[in-house]
Each structure stands twice: as structure tokens, then as C-alpha cells.
Amino acid sequence: MSLNRRDVLKIGAVAGAAVTLPLARSGFTGTTAVRMATSKMPAKFTLPFVRPSELAPVGEASILCPDGAPRNYPRYEITQRFTVAEIMPGYKTPVFGYNGEVPGPTLRMTRGAPAVVRQTNALQQPPAAPYQSKPMPSKYTSDPWQRSTSTHLHGSASLPQYDGYASDLTFPGQVKKYFYPNSQDARTLWYHDHGVHHTSQNAYNGLAGLYILHDEEEASLGIPTGAPGSPSAPYDVPMIVRDAMFATDGTLIYDDNSESGVYGDVPLINGVPWPLMEVEPRIYRFRILNASVSRSYEWSLSDGRSTVPMTVIGTDGGLMPQPKVVSKLRHGMAERYEIIIDFSKYKGARITLKNTNPKNNIGYDSMSQVMQFKVGNAVTNDAGNAIPADWSEKLTTPECMTWTESELLAQGTLKREFKFIRSNSRWTINGETWENVIDSDYKHCMAEPTLGSVEIWDLTNTSGGWFHPVHIHLVDFQVLSRNGSAAKVQPYERGPKDVVYVGENESVRVAMRFSGPSAGEGWNEPRGRYMMHCHNLVHEDHDMMMQFSVGDRDYAPDLDPITADGARPL
């Protein structure tokens, strides 16, 4: 979108306000702003569905590999900057955008082909050098560093210095180079801000985008795939879902409800409120990311008379060992589900994607229906228009999905428990917060699994007042049981995961191997310090986050997540 002088002045005013407001209440408006009336919002299912743009490489970047040799890899350029978007028709909304886009552009990658993504922070004018002389910003104070960022490629087995460690900050006027090995199997990943103590605000204001990894096994299935050159690409649809609340002037309202969560009254699908998507009467693959700060969803489809089934084919860590047909699907923050919808029986119909609020979300009637599909009468392309009957024979089952809990326990697999508790107005894990990590000069680890080891972690939430989607960096895991019962693991969760919904008064048991695939060329398996945290980003910002160390008890400097390859001045 081109900006006129008034837009530029609005951005300038927003940038100025952002550095003077307390972090716990900052945003583009204060919490006293008046919500936009329903009568001012667009009618449901009148705005067209849009897809995020796709980003192409712009040359190469040189990386010094661990074997001492410099190598060149495709380079992608992304700039984080203030911009103005027309989200609600007729209103200008200041946002943070990756390359000025909300959501950010999609990156498509191929397994075995590493890439470098350069992230430039242009969210404010750069402060005076030297950059590293300033103290770490505090969540309790206002200062011009609060729009610092750290970009996490969620779902990637990256080395620690490229993982988006919360305290590995890129300040305004700096650029950070991220190396991504792309050595895992096909999956839907996403990149988003992870800056310590203000991730929720940066993400709420727009810093999120998809990163899709393709491989040969995915291509062999005959389902829709957006891999370059695929004839079925139009039927592989990225879908980023989030909620937002708008003030009467169109600006975003950020209210963390006493540090419990941010909940909007407008659903946005790829940045569009209540869109209508025109589809052909055939199968489509949807890669659905819940990019909300704090809201979970329970999805279902209806043609107005009956429920339309969904076939879940993929979870966070890639394709499932076997597709699962479901009538509803609970979707926590940061989870990705790949589903196939067969529209062939619904020619001429309208199918609505509905949301039934799970417990402990602030509910609004406007959030009960989020988008609609208008089914046409003709198919223009039959490519990728079937789910193979011999699915399991075409795929390599992810290792974590080959285990059984009884076998792991019989082998004496190490178990650990992590309790997610609200205590004395603090969001804690085993009574600790990220402040303990900062106070230890980033050395304190809550667990130190051996490189290559398999462990069982019990993630426990003893409260009935909130849920926690728990994300463990680096690894894919299997959800073994809920409250001791394997039968309570939902059918759509029976694939490799990196986020798990830990519900009210619930203990979820997961199992994982602490290693990742090597990218070759001297890149070893990822090792070092990684994070685990609640992906209610308000809980994370208020320190419900810990770190663990994999095979790196000596904290090798070449793997330090802050200093090994930090941000540099432009």
C-alpha cells in the first residue's frame, strides 16, 4: 500500500507513543480506547479471501561453516517496519510488518537446501552506537529499546544462535543473519517475533508469517502441494488465523487483561476479517496456523444442515502416519494443522468455518463464525485431487511416532516433570521464571538432556482457570497421554508435535529425542541452549519460560545463543 503524508505522520506518532508507554499496557492505543461498533465492521463473508505473498531469494549470503569453510546459500531479505494497512474497510491501521506486510510473506523451501534469512529491524530510528553498550530492557520500564526483536523460526531444528532465543535481540538499526538448515521432513513452520518481554505486542501488531518446507515424500502422495512447479499449487492454501480488537479510529487495542491474555472480537484470516473464499468442488489442503496471542479455537464446518468432515493429514512436525477424519478440532496458539476438505459433494453450497470457544477464552459472538467457502460447480484442474489409500506405505513414519509409552518406560527412559503454575502474580515453571535465567547470566538450565537421548516430560497444569499451549524448541515429540490415559489424546494430535495444549487441571506426557538432523557441510546436530515456554504470549512475556541445554554443558562459545552470531549495525 502506498502511504500519503497523513499515513506517515500517523506512523511517526505511533512510533513515538510506543516508546513512552509502559510495556504491560503499550500498543497502538491504550486500554481506555473505545471498541469499534459492530455496525462499523464489514458484513461477514463479503470480503474476498487472500493468500499471503511469497518471497523469493535475492542472491546469496556467505556463512562460515563449522568445518572452517565459507559457503554461499540462497539469501532472503526481510525488513521489520512500521506500516499502515487497511484491515477494516475504510480505516487505516498502523501495524508492524515483515517487509511491510501483515501477515508476512510466505517462504517456501526444499528439504536439503539450506537458506539464509536476513532480518533487519527498522521499527525505530537507530540509537547511537555502540549498540551493545545499552542495558537489557526491562519489562517494567519504558525505553526506546522496547521494539527490539528476535525472530524464531518455529518448528526448525536450528542451531541456538539462529533459533530466535528470546534475549538474542536485534535492535532498531541492526540486522541479524539467520541460517536455516532445512534438513527436516516436509512441514508447515512459521516465523514470528520472540523478543524478551514484548513478544505478545510485537506479534499482535503483525510480526508473523509462514515458512513451508517441501520434500519428495510429500510430492509422492498425490495430494495438493504448493511446491514450486506443482500443478496442484492453487489447492494448497496457507491460512493464518488470529483475533484482534479495533478502536473507533481503526487502530489496534491491546489489553492483556491483568497479564492473563489478549482477546479480540474480530477474526482475521490472512489479515482479512470474515473472508469469503471461492472454491472448486474438489479437495483442498489448508495449512492452518493459530497465530493468536492468547485465543484457542475449536473448529467445525457446516453447510447449514449438517457437519462437513475434515481430514487431518499433518501436525506441527509434518505429515501424520495416517490421516484422521474428524468433525471438530481444538486448536491452541502456535499449533499448525494441515487439513483436507473435500468440497466435491457440495456444489453450489456455502460452507461456514465455525468456532466454539474452548474454556477460558473471552468469548464474543462475532468470533463464532470466522470465514465461509462458496463452492462452485466445475473443476478446472484435477491435479492432487485424492488422498492415497496406501498413505502409510508412501511415508516414512517420524521416529517419535514409532514409540509406545510402555516400551519407553520398560527401557528406563528418563522422566521429568514441569509444573506450569500462576504463583504470587507470576507465571512460573517449577516455581521459576525467565528472570532466573537472566540473573544467572543465561547459564541456568532446568534440564540438561544428553545429545541424542530420549526423554519423557510431564507438562502439568493444576489450575482450572487457564490453559497453556506449551512449546518445546528444537524437537518434535509424541503426545503419549493426557491425565494418564492414551485414549484422551485426540485423533488430530496423533502426529509429530512441537506445541501441546495443556488444558485445565491436566497433565500431558510427551516423549522426544534431543537431537536434530544435520545439514551436512560441517553442520552437526543442533546442541546448546534452547527454550520451553507457554505460547500464550502474555504468559511468556511475564516469564513463563525456561531453558534446557542439549549436549552443551560447557556452554561452548561457538553455540552461545546470544554472542555466537549476533545482530550487527546496518
C-alpha atoms as one frame of an Amber mdcrd trajectory, in Angstrom:
protein
   0.000   0.000   0.000   1.340   3.452  -0.871   1.454   5.917   2.025   0.368
   9.540   1.916   1.698  12.266   4.207  -1.048  11.694   6.773  -0.199   7.991
   6.962   3.468   8.788   7.503   2.588  11.232  10.293   0.392   8.596  11.909
   3.243   6.079  11.835   5.535   8.678  13.393   3.054   9.376  16.158   2.625
   5.655  16.800   6.377   5.116  16.959   6.712   7.939  19.434   3.905   6.656
  21.627   5.307   3.145  21.606   8.454   4.200  23.425   6.709   6.172  26.173
   4.025   3.714  27.237   4.655   1.034  29.871   5.284  -2.308  28.204   2.478
  -4.061  30.040  -0.046  -1.663  28.501   1.590  -0.435  25.324   0.369  -0.939
  21.816  -1.016   1.411  19.252  -3.743   2.554  21.637  -4.205   2.493  25.365
  -6.668   0.177  27.078  -9.067   3.101  27.515  -9.757   3.193  23.773 -13.349
   2.573  22.705 -14.051  -0.601  20.722 -15.265  -0.248  17.188 -19.015  -0.780
  16.988 -20.277  -3.841  15.156 -22.191  -1.558  12.803 -18.896  -0.102  11.580
 -17.423  -3.514  10.786 -17.743  -5.229   7.410 -20.589  -7.680   6.927 -19.488
 -11.271   7.338 -18.361 -13.158   4.257 -18.288 -10.164   1.925 -14.528  -9.549
   1.693 -12.511 -11.841  -0.597 -10.087 -14.377   0.825  -6.450 -13.525   0.086
  -3.236 -15.500   0.259  -0.013 -14.114   1.722   2.580 -13.123  -0.850   5.550
 -15.440  -1.413   9.141 -14.302  -1.016  11.915 -15.183  -3.457  15.659 -15.200
  -2.735  17.609 -12.125  -3.819  21.079 -13.552  -4.207  23.402 -15.430  -1.883
  24.904 -14.982   1.565  28.166 -16.416   2.812  28.200 -18.406   6.041  31.332
 -19.659   7.775  30.600 -23.347   8.338  31.861 -25.260  11.383  34.416 -27.085
   9.230  36.057 -23.705   8.651  34.935 -23.285   5.046  32.773 -20.348   3.921
  29.814 -21.389   1.787  27.134 -19.482  -0.061  23.435 -20.156   0.398  20.300
 -18.526  -1.077  19.572 -15.247   0.724  16.161 -13.896   1.647  15.720 -10.319
   2.838  13.051  -9.278   5.350  12.692  -5.855   6.963  10.578  -5.345  10.067
   8.988  -1.919   9.816   6.039   0.239  10.735   3.372   0.436   8.058  -0.316
   1.177   7.637  -2.809  -1.451   6.491  -6.462  -1.259   5.554  -7.749  -4.226
   7.537 -11.188  -2.870   8.375 -12.536  -1.276   5.170 -12.293   2.499   5.305
  -9.864   2.581   8.228  -6.072   2.846   8.363  -4.455   0.597  10.974  -0.793
   1.127  11.949   0.965  -2.226  12.276   4.378  -3.854  12.330   5.029  -5.724
   9.102   7.620  -8.107   7.729   8.515  -6.235   4.533   5.567  -4.043   5.407
   3.112  -6.945   5.056   0.669  -8.353   7.630   0.871 -11.283   7.763   4.418
 -11.520   6.487   5.333 -13.154   3.176   5.446 -16.952   2.932   8.830 -18.602
   2.363   8.831 -21.968   0.561  11.856 -24.213   0.961  13.015 -27.650  -0.157
  14.428 -30.225   2.205  18.203 -30.453   1.973  18.638 -26.929   0.587  19.791
 -24.591   3.401  18.990 -20.897   3.274  19.916 -17.636   4.966  17.257 -15.121
   6.005  18.452 -11.623   6.909  16.088  -9.834   9.308  16.507  -6.057   9.506
  14.881  -4.164  12.374  13.644  -0.806  11.085  10.937  -0.328  13.705  12.537
   2.873  15.009  15.404   5.189  14.295  18.632   3.542  15.457  20.076   4.747
  18.773  23.662   5.886  18.947  26.360   3.226  18.625  27.818   1.189  20.194
  24.626  -0.863  20.236  25.691  -3.431  22.791  26.521  -0.812  25.447  22.887
  -0.385  26.456  21.429  -2.464  29.310  18.912  -5.222  28.635  15.459  -3.609
  28.524  13.181  -4.328  31.460   9.540  -5.205  31.119   8.810  -2.773  33.929
  10.269   0.356  32.346   9.787   2.403  29.213  12.726   2.988  26.913  13.432
   3.273  23.189  14.665  -0.319  23.012  11.304  -1.919  23.578  10.798  -2.535
  19.855  13.796  -4.809  19.722  13.044  -8.163  18.116  14.263 -11.751  17.940
  12.997 -13.896  15.071  12.107 -17.505  15.858  11.573 -19.995  13.029   9.064
 -22.091  14.915   9.440 -25.783  14.100  13.033 -25.651  12.823  15.891 -27.660
  14.348  18.161 -24.625  14.154  21.435 -24.048  15.951  20.982 -21.998  19.162
  22.337 -18.746  17.709  19.767 -18.920  14.897  16.798 -20.157  16.940  15.348
 -16.805  17.961  16.460 -17.049  21.588  14.324 -14.535  23.496  17.277 -12.491
  24.781  19.193 -12.566  21.473  17.904  -9.154  20.469  18.098  -7.230  17.245
  17.701  -3.541  17.999  16.398  -0.885  15.622  19.087  -0.123  13.065  20.543
  -3.633  13.228  20.388  -6.725  11.046  20.557 -10.357  12.135  21.513 -13.171
   9.776  19.721 -16.490  10.375  20.944 -19.771   8.921  18.255 -22.420   8.414
  19.374 -25.984   7.568  16.002 -27.078   6.091  17.047 -30.639   6.892  13.757
 -31.861   8.359  10.928 -33.568   6.535   8.088 -31.621   4.926   6.135 -29.466
   7.355   4.423 -26.147   7.977   6.607 -23.833  10.045   6.171 -20.179  10.889
   8.391 -17.279  11.828   7.437 -14.745  14.463   8.904 -12.349  16.945  10.344
 -13.739  20.178  11.835 -10.593  21.761  12.076 -10.904  25.518   9.209  -9.308
  27.476   7.293  -7.926  24.473   6.728 -10.863  22.144   2.956 -10.550  22.578
   2.892  -6.927  21.458   5.203  -7.423  18.508   3.230 -10.465  17.330  -0.153
  -8.815  17.991   0.940  -5.851  15.919   1.727  -8.123  12.975   5.086  -9.898
  13.152   4.165 -13.397  11.938   4.467 -15.329   8.663   4.578 -18.865   7.249
   7.641 -20.868   6.210   6.802 -24.082   4.333   9.195 -26.968   3.801   8.588
 -29.473   0.978  10.185 -32.849   0.242   9.962 -35.780  -2.183   7.765 -37.939
   0.034   5.140 -35.223   0.241   5.244 -34.897  -3.556   4.745 -38.665  -3.966
   1.400 -38.684  -2.149  -0.609 -37.051  -4.909  -2.263 -34.559  -2.547  -2.218
 -30.799  -3.200   1.219 -29.294  -2.738   2.407 -25.768  -3.253   5.937 -26.892
  -4.080   7.432 -24.851  -6.943   6.184 -26.078 -10.303   3.413 -28.260  -8.897
   0.159 -28.134 -10.906  -1.791 -28.584  -7.671  -0.293 -25.480  -6.028  -3.557
 -23.447  -6.105  -5.173 -26.080  -3.884  -2.512 -25.953  -1.125  -3.721 -22.970
   0.880  -1.866 -21.125   3.674  -4.277 -19.918   6.354  -3.054 -17.751   9.236
  -5.781 -17.238  11.844  -5.681 -14.653  14.602  -8.008 -12.344  16.502  -7.790
  -8.596  17.008  -9.712  -5.719  18.539 -10.040  -2.346  16.830 -10.698   1.105
  18.232 -13.159   3.533  16.705 -10.357   5.069  14.627  -9.212   1.695  13.278
  -6.124   1.348  15.457  -5.464  -1.851  17.362  -6.428  -2.163  21.010  -4.013
  -4.168  23.141  -5.324  -5.185  26.577  -3.622  -8.050  28.380  -6.445  -8.387
  30.953  -4.205  -8.164  34.008  -1.452 -10.208  32.364  -3.758 -13.137  31.587
  -4.246 -12.812  27.815  -5.171 -10.654  24.827  -8.519 -11.421  23.176 -10.016
  -9.735  20.146 -13.550  -9.605  18.793 -12.618  -9.759  15.097 -11.266 -12.925
  13.429  -8.633 -12.291  10.769  -7.807 -14.911   8.148  -4.593 -13.919   6.368
  -5.328 -10.407   7.599  -8.931 -10.263   6.299 -11.970 -10.145   8.623 -14.597
 -12.837   7.946 -13.489 -13.578   4.352 -15.316 -15.495   1.643 -13.262 -17.995
  -0.367 -14.486 -19.290  -3.694 -13.514 -22.954  -4.162 -13.993 -25.662  -6.753
 -15.881 -28.910  -5.962 -12.687 -30.915  -5.244 -10.223 -31.382  -2.388  -8.193
 -28.553  -0.926  -5.349 -28.685   1.552  -5.338 -25.979   4.211  -2.296 -25.252
   6.372  -3.932 -23.609   9.374  -1.768 -21.697  11.839  -3.243 -20.280  15.032
  -1.239 -17.058  15.286  -3.393 -15.554  18.042  -1.617 -14.194  21.082  -3.894
 -15.904  23.616  -7.004 -17.357  21.937  -7.636 -21.013  21.226 -10.328 -22.269
  18.858 -12.484 -25.336  18.286 -13.140 -25.639  14.569 -16.043 -27.265  12.776
 -17.567 -26.963   9.289 -21.245 -26.712   8.417 -23.209 -26.437   5.174 -26.188
 -25.127   7.132 -27.762 -28.550   7.506 -25.040 -30.896   8.691 -21.425 -31.057
   9.744 -18.835 -31.269   6.975 -15.945 -33.633   7.814 -12.304 -32.576   7.881
  -9.378 -34.914   7.238  -6.321 -34.021   9.303  -3.151 -35.024   7.450  -0.465
 -33.026   9.246   0.521 -31.604  12.613   3.264 -29.226  13.740   6.095 -31.590
  12.807   4.804 -32.692   9.414   2.562 -35.318   7.891   0.816 -37.801  10.176
   1.457 -41.556   9.978  -2.206 -41.900   8.992  -4.862 -39.276   8.142  -7.664
 -38.799  10.688 -11.226 -37.793   9.793 -12.732 -35.510  12.458 -15.842 -33.397
  12.913 -14.154 -30.864  15.177 -10.633 -29.817  16.079  -9.313 -27.869  19.076
  -6.529 -25.521  18.030  -4.157 -23.928  20.537  -1.913 -20.962  19.906   1.116
 -21.696  17.651  -0.184 -25.146  16.642  -0.350 -25.942  12.950  -2.803 -28.406
  11.485  -2.937 -29.435   7.857  -6.430 -30.480   6.864  -8.051 -31.608   3.652
 -11.616 -30.554   2.893 -13.460 -32.362   0.118 -15.905 -29.916  -1.471 -16.949
 -32.319  -4.238 -20.303 -33.148  -2.619 -21.259 -29.535  -2.006 -21.616 -27.936
  -5.432 -23.307 -24.557  -5.173 -23.318 -24.633  -1.373 -21.841 -22.312   1.202
 -19.817 -23.908   3.972 -19.026 -21.982   7.146 -15.938 -22.413   9.305 -17.258
 -22.175  12.858 -15.508 -21.694  16.178 -16.794 -22.924  19.509 -14.789 -21.142
  22.195 -12.844 -23.577  24.392 -12.863 -22.768  28.104 -11.069 -19.720  29.452
 -11.206 -17.604  26.324 -13.026 -14.276  26.408 -15.899 -15.029  24.104 -17.589
 -12.732  21.604 -20.494 -13.691  19.332 -18.506 -12.214  16.454 -15.879 -14.950
  16.904 -18.297 -17.862  16.438 -18.045 -17.811  12.610 -14.736 -16.865  11.032
 -14.970 -17.472   7.267 -17.059 -19.071   4.555 -16.446 -21.143   1.440 -18.554
 -20.675  -1.690 -18.397 -23.911  -3.691 -18.542 -23.642  -7.477 -19.878 -26.161
  -9.983 -16.814 -27.017 -12.074 -13.326 -28.375 -11.522 -10.625 -26.760 -13.654
  -7.714 -28.935 -12.532  -7.669 -32.487 -11.182  -4.021 -32.430 -10.026  -3.633
 -33.660  -6.461  -7.300 -34.444  -6.097  -7.170 -37.575  -3.931  -5.863 -38.951
  -0.652  -3.959 -42.181  -1.381  -5.309 -45.370   0.171  -1.747 -46.602   0.733
  -0.713 -43.443   2.622   1.395 -45.179   5.271   3.350 -47.124   2.641   4.409
 -43.908   0.928   5.641 -42.106   4.051   8.479 -42.674   6.471   6.925 -42.608
   9.933   8.572 -39.915  12.114  10.718 -41.605  14.728   8.886 -40.054  17.674
   5.635 -41.617  16.413   7.091 -45.161  16.484   7.355 -45.285  20.281   4.895
 -46.582  22.850   4.803 -45.319  26.399   5.082 -48.823  27.858   8.189 -49.573
  25.805   9.835 -46.298  26.807   9.129 -46.908  30.485  10.361 -50.504  30.274
  13.631 -49.183  28.848  14.080 -46.888  31.850  13.619 -43.686  29.839  14.359
 -40.631  31.962  11.258 -38.740  33.119  10.976 -35.109  34.144   8.015 -33.060
  35.347   7.395 -29.369  34.669   4.610 -27.604  36.539   3.051 -24.534  34.910
   1.683 -22.514  37.813   0.439 -18.989  38.450   2.009 -18.084  41.811   2.182
 -14.712  43.583   1.117 -12.939  40.388   3.911 -14.655  38.444   3.651 -17.193
  35.630   6.153 -19.883  36.650   7.563 -23.245  35.570   8.557 -25.344  38.560
   8.470 -22.141  40.591  10.963 -20.346  38.342  10.738 -17.712  35.630  12.936
 -16.381  32.830  14.233 -13.821  35.334  16.152 -16.711  36.947  17.846 -17.317
  33.591  18.708 -13.633  33.142  20.059 -13.410  36.711  22.344 -16.402  36.015
  23.869 -14.609  33.014  21.848 -17.011  30.834  23.569 -20.120  32.177  20.880
 -21.641  34.411  19.153 -24.631  32.793  16.197 -26.542  34.182  17.215 -29.703
  32.299  20.372 -30.946  30.576  19.472 -33.914  28.366  22.317 -35.756  26.676
  22.676 -35.212  22.939  20.732 -37.985  21.192  18.874 -39.124  24.319  15.147
 -39.844  24.549  13.220 -38.398  27.486   9.651 -38.265  28.761   8.387 -34.909
  30.012   5.210 -34.469  32.045   3.737 -30.998  31.486   1.336 -30.253  34.333
  -1.275 -27.520  34.777  -3.031 -27.705  38.154  -5.299 -24.725  37.509  -8.874
 -24.762  36.315  -8.683 -21.112  35.354  -6.464 -21.202  32.277  -4.812 -23.460
  29.718  -1.214 -23.458  28.460  -0.110 -24.368  24.929   3.443 -25.489  25.689
   6.139 -25.186  23.025   9.446 -27.058  23.282  12.049 -25.655  20.909  14.305
 -27.845  18.715  12.424 -31.155  18.974   9.399 -32.981  17.603   7.540 -35.018
  20.199   4.742 -37.540  20.505   1.812 -36.825  22.824   1.674 -40.069  24.830
  -1.191 -39.454  27.230  -3.442 -36.963  28.981  -4.004 -37.405  32.708  -2.519
 -40.873  32.369  -4.785 -42.002  29.545  -3.574 -42.582  25.977  -7.233 -42.666
  24.905  -7.563 -38.976  25.807  -5.030 -37.984  23.157  -7.189 -36.551  20.398
  -7.093 -38.196  16.936  -5.807 -34.960  15.351  -2.884 -34.879  17.829  -1.520
 -38.240  16.704   1.285 -36.790  14.645   4.644 -35.178  15.433   4.145 -32.066
  17.537   6.153 -29.168  18.917   3.273 -27.490  20.781   0.801 -29.293  23.003
  -2.406 -27.978  24.528  -2.144 -28.475  28.295  -5.707 -27.963  29.418  -7.242
 -27.051  32.735  -6.279 -29.437  35.586  -4.396 -31.576  33.127  -1.042 -33.330
  32.895   0.192 -34.156  29.395   3.008 -36.639  28.825   5.242 -36.204  25.780
   8.338 -38.024  24.523  11.133 -36.710  22.313  14.697 -37.314  21.183  17.084
 -34.449  21.845  18.771 -34.244  18.506  18.089 -32.868  15.092  19.114 -33.746
  11.558  22.492 -32.487  10.409  22.624 -30.102   7.474  25.920 -31.589   6.327
  28.914 -29.491   5.247  30.253 -29.468   8.775  26.970 -28.582  10.481  26.487
 -31.054  13.312  23.305 -31.951  15.121  21.861 -28.946  16.978  23.129 -28.708
  20.535  23.259 -25.972  23.108  20.634 -23.949  24.987  17.009 -23.872  23.888
  13.735 -22.647  25.397  10.451 -24.119  26.539   7.557 -21.777  27.289   3.833
 -21.218  27.299   2.674 -19.938  23.917   0.058 -17.706  25.450   2.467 -14.909
  24.615   1.305 -12.785  27.539   2.275 -15.611  29.894   5.598 -15.914  28.080
   6.279 -12.169  28.333   5.657 -12.366  32.046   8.316 -15.019  32.247   6.652
 -18.455  31.938   9.739 -19.629  30.081  12.760 -21.792  30.911  15.787 -23.098
  29.078  17.368 -26.509  28.720  20.774 -27.487  27.397  21.412 -30.304  24.923
  24.903 -31.803  24.877  26.496 -28.479  25.785  27.178 -28.452  29.491  30.324
 -26.367  28.940  28.325 -23.661  27.126  30.616 -23.619  24.106  31.017 -20.040
  22.828  30.501 -21.076  19.200  26.959 -22.134  20.149  26.077 -19.330  22.556
  22.568 -18.190  21.545  23.353 -14.513  22.166  27.015 -13.979  21.264  27.900
 -16.663  18.684  26.468 -14.747  15.709  24.600 -11.728  16.999  22.958  -8.808
  15.273  25.133  -6.161  13.650  24.681  -2.489  12.728  23.401  -1.833   9.232
